[in-house]
Amino acid sequence: MIFVTVGSTMPFDSLVKAIDEQVAKGVITEPVICQIGNGSYIPKHCEHFRFKEGIEELINEASIVITHGGTGTVTSLIKQHKRFIAVSNAMGADNHQAIFLSKLASISNIIWTDDPAKVTSLFSESMSTNPSQLVTPSLIADLKTYIET
């Protein structure tokens, strides 16, 4: 099962729609569950829900998580050694998710994109590499510096 999460603070219809279209085309053959949050796009080919009290069980069951670029979600997935693809949501202030993911990619092996349409092209890379991990112990200091600037 593939789990898609867009978080709770802003809609990410372009990601949900891109995944739904790939399921419809048969590019994604695994079952997909989408947490769609406040989005207006309703998937036609994926199981979905808006919000749920705790998504840990879905994350644990998923072969891969496709997530928005939120700091909390991404760092939690790294800590859990979970295979994931992060997608920055350009609707965020100053495209902060892309900035965060770009910085994080310089100190870890995360797989990310700023284009929801490119997610499926990253599947094979994600499945053939080890789950994301930090390659430097300075993440906390780096994040603190990033947040302060």
C-alpha positions as CSV (number, residue, x, y, z in Angstrom):
1,M,0.0,0.0,0.0
2,I,1.1,3.5,-0.8
3,F,0.2,6.3,1.7
4,V,-0.1,9.9,0.5
5,T,-0.3,12.6,3.1
6,V,-0.7,16.3,2.4
7,G,-0.8,17.5,6.0
8,S,-3.3,19.7,7.7
9,T,-2.3,23.3,7.1
10,M,-2.8,23.9,3.3
11,P,-4.4,22.0,0.4
12,F,-2.2,20.1,-2.0
13,D,-4.7,19.1,-4.7
14,S,-2.0,18.9,-7.4
15,L,-0.3,16.1,-5.6
16,V,-3.5,14.1,-4.9
17,K,-4.6,14.6,-8.5
18,A,-1.3,13.5,-9.9
19,I,-1.3,10.3,-7.9
20,D,-5.0,9.6,-8.7
21,E,-4.3,10.0,-12.4
22,Q,-1.3,7.6,-12.2
23,V,-3.5,5.0,-10.5
24,A,-6.2,5.5,-13.2
25,K,-3.5,5.0,-16.0
26,G,-2.2,1.8,-14.3
27,V,1.2,3.3,-13.7
28,I,0.6,2.8,-9.9
29,T,-0.7,-0.7,-9.3
30,E,-0.5,-0.8,-5.5
31,P,-3.5,0.3,-3.5
32,V,-3.2,3.9,-2.5
33,I,-4.7,5.7,0.5
34,C,-4.7,9.5,0.4
35,Q,-5.0,11.9,3.3
36,I,-6.4,14.9,1.4
37,G,-6.8,17.4,4.2
38,N,-8.6,20.6,3.2
39,G,-8.2,20.0,-0.5
40,S,-11.1,20.3,-3.0
41,Y,-9.9,17.5,-5.3
42,I,-11.6,14.2,-4.4
43,P,-9.7,11.1,-5.7
44,K,-11.7,8.8,-7.9
45,H,-9.2,5.9,-8.0
46,C,-7.8,6.0,-4.4
47,E,-9.2,5.4,-1.0
48,H,-9.1,8.7,0.8
49,F,-10.0,10.6,4.0
50,R,-9.6,14.2,5.1
51,F,-8.2,13.9,8.6
52,K,-7.7,11.1,11.0
53,E,-6.6,10.9,14.6
54,G,-3.1,9.6,14.2
55,I,-1.8,8.2,10.9
56,E,1.1,6.2,12.3
57,E,-0.5,2.9,11.5
58,L,-0.9,3.8,7.8
59,I,2.6,5.0,7.7
60,N,3.9,1.8,9.2
61,E,1.8,-0.4,6.8
62,A,2.9,1.6,3.7
63,S,5.6,0.3,1.4
64,I,6.3,4.0,0.6
65,V,4.9,7.3,1.8
66,I,4.4,10.2,-0.5
67,T,4.3,13.3,1.6
68,H,4.2,17.1,1.4
69,G,7.4,18.8,2.4
70,G,6.3,19.7,5.9
71,T,9.1,19.8,8.5
72,G,7.4,17.6,11.1
73,T,6.3,14.9,8.7
74,V,9.6,14.7,6.8
75,T,11.8,14.6,9.9
76,S,9.5,12.0,11.5
77,L,9.8,9.8,8.4
78,I,13.6,10.1,8.6
79,K,13.6,9.2,12.2
80,Q,11.4,6.1,11.5
81,H,13.7,5.1,8.7
82,K,10.7,5.0,6.4
83,R,11.0,5.0,2.6
84,F,9.3,8.2,1.3
85,I,9.2,10.7,-1.5
86,A,8.7,14.3,-0.4
87,V,6.9,16.9,-2.6
88,S,7.2,20.6,-1.9
89,N,3.9,22.4,-1.9
90,A,4.4,25.7,-3.6
91,M,1.4,27.2,-1.9
92,G,3.4,27.7,1.2
93,A,4.8,31.1,2.1
94,D,7.9,31.8,0.0
95,N,7.9,28.2,-1.2
96,H,9.5,27.3,2.2
97,Q,9.0,23.6,1.7
98,A,11.3,23.5,-1.4
99,I,13.9,25.5,0.5
100,F,13.7,23.2,3.4
101,L,13.8,20.0,1.3
102,S,16.7,21.4,-0.8
103,K,18.7,22.1,2.4
104,L,17.8,18.7,3.9
105,A,18.9,17.0,0.7
106,S,22.4,18.5,1.1
107,I,22.8,16.6,4.5
108,S,20.7,13.5,3.9
109,N,19.7,11.1,1.1
110,I,16.1,12.2,0.9
111,I,14.3,11.9,-2.4
112,W,12.2,14.9,-3.2
113,T,10.7,17.0,-6.0
114,D,8.9,20.3,-6.5
115,D,6.7,18.8,-9.3
116,P,3.9,16.4,-8.3
117,A,3.8,15.0,-11.8
118,K,7.4,13.7,-11.3
119,V,6.6,11.5,-8.3
120,T,6.1,8.3,-10.1
121,S,9.4,8.7,-11.9
122,L,11.1,8.7,-8.5
123,F,9.5,5.4,-7.4
124,S,12.3,3.2,-8.7
125,E,15.0,5.4,-7.2
126,S,13.2,5.4,-3.9
127,M,12.7,1.6,-3.9
128,S,16.3,0.9,-4.9
129,T,17.9,3.0,-2.2
130,N,18.0,2.7,1.6
131,P,15.4,4.7,3.5
132,S,16.4,8.4,4.0
133,Q,18.8,9.0,6.8
134,L,20.9,11.9,8.0
135,V,24.5,11.8,6.9
136,T,25.5,14.4,9.4
137,P,24.7,14.9,13.1
138,S,24.2,18.6,12.7
139,L,20.5,18.6,11.5
140,I,19.2,20.2,14.7
141,A,21.8,23.0,14.5
142,D,21.2,23.4,10.7
143,L,17.4,23.6,11.2
144,K,17.7,26.1,14.0
145,T,19.9,28.3,11.8
146,Y,17.5,27.9,8.9
147,I,14.5,28.9,11.0
148,E,16.3,31.9,12.6
149,T,17.3,33.3,9.2
